[in-house]
Every structure is written in C-alpha cells, then in structure tokens.
Amino acid sequence: MGLLLGTTPQARLAKVTNEFFTYRIDAAEQLYKAGKIEKILISGDENSLDGVNEPECMRDSLLTKGVPASAIIMDGKGYRTICSIVNANKVFGLKSFTIISQEFHDERAIYQAEHLGLDIENVQACNAEMPKSRRAYLTSIREYFARVKMFLDLLT
C-alpha cells in the first residue's frame, strides 16, 4: 500500500503549478504501474487553507495518468503529516506501507510513525523528485519549523 501525502496542485501564494504535487503524483503513478503497490491511500486536507480538496485533486491527477479508481482510497482528514500517519494505521488499519512524498517529508513521517507507538510492522519511503526552484528552497526552510512542531507534538 502507498500512502500519498497531500499537497495542493498550485502554490498558495504565487498560484503557479506546485512541483511538489506534480512529483508526488509521478512517484505514486510509477510505483503503482511498476506493481510495487496495489493501492494508494491519498491523505490530505479536504478543505485546505485556500479551500482546495487535496485528496480529490490528487485522485483526479492519478486517474488522468491511468491509475484506476479501484486502486485509490481517500483520507480527507490528513490535515497534517501526523494525522496522515495515525489515520493510515488507526482508521485504515495499515501496518505496512510506503510513504510517498519528498525526502524531507518522508523522513519526518517515518520518524513520527516509529515514535507514536502505533501498531506498525514496516514503513518505508519512496522519495519523489525534489523541485529545484527558489520556491522549493523556501519550503526547505519551512521544514525546519515543521520538525520543531513535530517534536512538540510527540512530547504532548
């Protein structure tokens, strides 16, 4: 099973194509078509800050790339990475899955999965391509703050 972590198809501020989204979709499609995963659980915010339903947008993109609807499961309650990990295990009963996102995000998600005391046997990552734009660099800076928040979440 693949756990595709959500993001919006357009960058929030600039309203240009979000390459993080594009590369995650490409990675999920490649895993599915290579037979490495049979299903994709798309976990994201069904009503993000800009009113976009992340899982629906990701599903629609996967459908256009030939992934059948029968291979897609939706989790619209993946408001944050920690929610996506907990939901995959507690709501959808996954004990073994491949997280699909960029490397920095995969690392954080795996760390959370390992430290939340969940009933998980095997979690691995498929690192989607990392965008090279200036905007992507700003996302890397944001990741430092996300990691601080992650540690606070794990403590409380």
C-alpha positions as CSV (number, residue, x, y, z in Angstrom):
1,M,0.0,0.0,0.0
2,G,1.2,3.5,-0.8
3,L,0.4,6.5,1.5
4,L,0.5,9.6,-0.7
5,L,0.9,12.7,1.4
6,G,-1.2,15.6,0.3
7,T,-0.4,19.0,-1.0
8,T,-2.2,21.4,-3.3
9,P,-1.8,21.4,-7.1
10,Q,-0.9,25.2,-7.1
11,A,1.4,27.1,-4.8
12,R,-0.6,29.0,-2.3
13,L,0.9,32.5,-2.8
14,A,2.1,32.5,-6.4
15,K,-0.8,30.4,-7.9
16,V,1.7,28.6,-10.1
17,T,2.0,24.8,-10.6
18,N,3.2,23.2,-7.4
19,E,6.0,20.9,-8.4
20,F,5.9,19.1,-5.1
21,F,2.4,18.0,-6.1
22,T,3.5,17.0,-9.7
23,Y,6.4,15.0,-8.5
24,R,4.4,13.1,-5.8
25,I,1.8,12.2,-8.4
26,D,4.5,11.0,-10.8
27,A,6.1,8.9,-8.0
28,A,2.8,7.3,-7.0
29,E,1.9,6.5,-10.6
30,Q,5.3,4.9,-11.2
31,L,5.1,2.8,-8.0
32,Y,1.6,1.6,-9.0
33,K,2.4,0.9,-12.6
34,A,5.6,-1.0,-11.6
35,G,3.5,-3.2,-9.4
36,K,5.3,-2.1,-6.2
37,I,2.0,-1.0,-4.6
38,E,-1.5,-2.3,-5.3
39,K,-3.5,0.6,-3.7
40,I,-2.8,4.2,-2.9
41,L,-4.2,5.9,0.2
42,I,-4.3,9.6,-0.5
43,S,-4.2,11.5,2.7
44,G,-4.6,15.3,2.8
45,D,-6.7,18.2,3.9
46,E,-10.2,18.0,2.3
47,N,-10.6,21.8,2.9
48,S,-7.1,23.3,2.9
49,L,-6.3,26.9,3.7
50,D,-7.2,28.0,0.2
51,G,-10.3,25.9,0.0
52,V,-8.8,23.1,-2.1
53,N,-9.6,19.5,-1.5
54,E,-6.1,18.0,-1.7
55,P,-7.1,14.3,-1.9
56,E,-9.6,15.0,-4.7
57,C,-7.1,16.9,-6.7
58,M,-4.5,14.1,-6.3
59,R,-7.1,11.4,-7.2
60,D,-8.1,13.3,-10.3
61,S,-4.4,13.6,-11.4
62,L,-3.8,9.9,-10.8
63,L,-6.9,9.0,-12.7
64,T,-5.7,11.0,-15.7
65,K,-2.5,9.1,-15.6
66,G,-4.3,5.8,-15.8
67,V,-4.4,4.7,-12.2
68,P,-7.9,3.1,-11.7
69,A,-10.3,4.4,-9.2
70,S,-10.5,1.0,-7.6
71,A,-6.8,1.4,-6.6
72,I,-7.4,4.7,-4.8
73,I,-8.6,5.2,-1.2
74,M,-9.3,8.7,0.1
75,D,-8.5,10.2,3.5
76,G,-9.6,13.8,3.7
77,K,-8.7,14.1,7.4
78,G,-4.9,14.2,6.8
79,Y,-4.7,17.8,7.9
80,R,-1.1,17.4,9.0
81,T,1.5,14.7,8.5
82,I,1.0,13.3,11.9
83,C,-2.8,12.9,11.2
84,S,-2.0,11.1,7.9
85,I,0.3,8.6,9.7
86,V,-2.2,8.0,12.6
87,N,-5.1,7.7,10.2
88,A,-3.3,5.2,8.0
89,N,-2.8,2.9,11.0
90,K,-5.8,3.5,13.2
91,V,-8.5,4.3,10.7
92,F,-7.4,2.3,7.7
93,G,-5.6,-0.5,9.5
94,L,-2.3,-0.3,7.7
95,K,0.6,-1.9,9.4
96,S,2.9,-1.9,6.4
97,F,3.1,0.9,3.8
98,T,5.2,3.1,1.6
99,I,5.1,6.8,2.2
100,I,5.2,8.9,-1.0
101,S,6.4,12.4,-0.8
102,Q,9.7,14.3,-1.0
103,E,12.7,13.0,1.1
104,F,12.5,15.7,3.8
105,H,8.8,14.9,4.3
106,D,9.2,11.2,4.2
107,E,11.9,11.4,6.9
108,R,9.6,13.3,9.2
109,A,6.7,11.0,8.5
110,I,8.7,7.8,9.2
111,Y,10.1,9.3,12.4
112,Q,6.6,10.0,13.5
113,A,5.4,6.5,12.6
114,E,8.2,5.0,14.6
115,H,7.8,7.2,17.7
116,L,4.0,7.3,18.1
117,G,3.6,3.8,19.5
118,L,1.5,2.7,16.6
119,D,0.9,-0.9,15.6
120,I,3.2,-0.8,12.5
121,E,5.4,-3.5,11.2
122,N,7.1,-1.9,8.2
123,V,7.1,1.7,6.9
124,Q,9.4,2.7,4.1
125,A,9.7,5.7,1.8
126,C,9.5,6.5,-1.9
127,N,11.3,9.8,-2.3
128,A,9.6,11.8,-5.0
129,E,11.8,14.2,-7.0
130,M,12.6,17.4,-5.2
131,P,11.8,20.6,-7.1
132,K,14.8,22.9,-7.8
133,S,13.0,26.3,-7.9
134,R,13.6,29.1,-5.5
135,R,10.1,28.5,-4.1
136,A,11.1,24.9,-3.3
137,Y,14.1,26.3,-1.3
138,L,11.6,28.3,0.8
139,T,9.8,25.1,1.5
140,S,13.0,23.6,2.8
141,I,13.3,26.4,5.3
142,R,9.7,25.8,6.3
143,E,10.6,22.2,7.1
144,Y,12.9,23.3,10.0
145,F,9.9,24.8,11.7
146,A,7.8,21.7,10.9
147,R,10.3,19.5,12.6
148,V,10.2,21.6,15.7
149,K,6.5,21.3,15.7
150,M,6.8,17.6,15.2
151,F,8.9,17.2,18.4
152,L,6.4,19.3,20.3
153,D,3.6,17.1,19.0
154,L,5.4,13.9,20.1
155,L,6.0,15.3,23.5
156,T,2.4,16.2,24.2
